[in-house]
């Protein structure tokens, strides 16, 4: 019975350790997702700024033609 109890405790500790690792990995994934989303939003804003600033130039060029 002592070996059985020891085995049960080791299994519980293993499960606890696995859960902690999963929790850490989940937080890491969430943080990575947030950072990637922020980068994507920044890129989209930058593209919009470039497009918006280049449209009048194209119109002016067309007008001059």
C-alpha positions as CSV (number, residue, x, y, z in Angstrom):
1,X,0.0,0.0,0.0
2,X,2.9,2.4,0.6
3,X,4.1,1.9,-2.9
4,X,0.5,2.5,-4.2
5,X,0.2,5.7,-2.2
6,X,3.6,6.9,-3.4
7,X,2.6,6.1,-6.9
8,X,-0.6,8.0,-6.6
9,X,1.3,11.0,-5.2
10,X,3.8,10.9,-8.0
11,X,0.9,10.7,-10.6
12,X,-0.8,13.7,-8.9
13,X,2.4,15.7,-9.0
14,X,3.0,14.8,-12.6
15,X,-0.6,15.9,-13.5
16,X,-0.1,19.1,-11.5
17,X,3.1,19.8,-13.3
18,X,1.5,19.1,-16.7
19,X,-1.4,21.5,-15.9
20,X,1.1,24.2,-14.9
21,X,3.0,23.8,-18.1
22,X,-0.2,23.9,-20.1
23,X,-1.3,27.1,-18.3
24,X,2.1,28.7,-19.0
25,X,1.9,27.7,-22.7
26,X,-1.6,29.0,-22.9
27,X,-0.6,32.4,-21.5
28,X,2.4,32.4,-23.9
29,X,0.1,31.7,-26.8
30,X,-2.3,34.4,-25.8
31,X,0.5,37.0,-25.4
32,X,1.9,36.0,-28.8
33,X,-1.5,36.3,-30.4
34,X,-2.0,39.8,-28.9
35,X,1.5,40.9,-30.1
36,X,0.8,39.6,-33.6
37,X,-2.6,41.2,-33.7
38,X,-1.1,44.5,-32.6
39,X,1.6,44.2,-35.3
40,X,-1.0,43.4,-37.9
41,X,-3.1,46.4,-36.9
42,X,-0.1,48.6,-37.1
43,X,0.8,47.3,-40.6
44,X,-2.8,47.8,-41.7
45,X,-2.8,51.4,-40.4
46,X,0.5,52.1,-42.1
47,X,-0.8,50.7,-45.4
48,X,-3.9,52.8,-45.1
49,X,-1.8,55.9,-44.4
50,X,0.4,55.2,-47.5
51,X,-2.6,54.5,-49.7
52,X,-4.5,57.6,-48.5
53,X,-1.4,59.8,-49.0
54,X,-0.7,58.4,-52.4
55,X,-4.2,58.8,-53.9
56,X,-4.1,62.6,-54.2
57,X,-0.7,62.3,-55.8
58,X,-2.1,59.9,-58.4
59,X,-5.1,62.2,-59.0
60,X,-2.8,65.2,-59.4
61,X,-0.7,63.2,-61.9
62,X,-3.8,62.3,-63.8
63,X,-4.9,65.9,-63.8
64,X,-1.6,67.1,-65.2
65,X,-1.8,64.5,-68.0
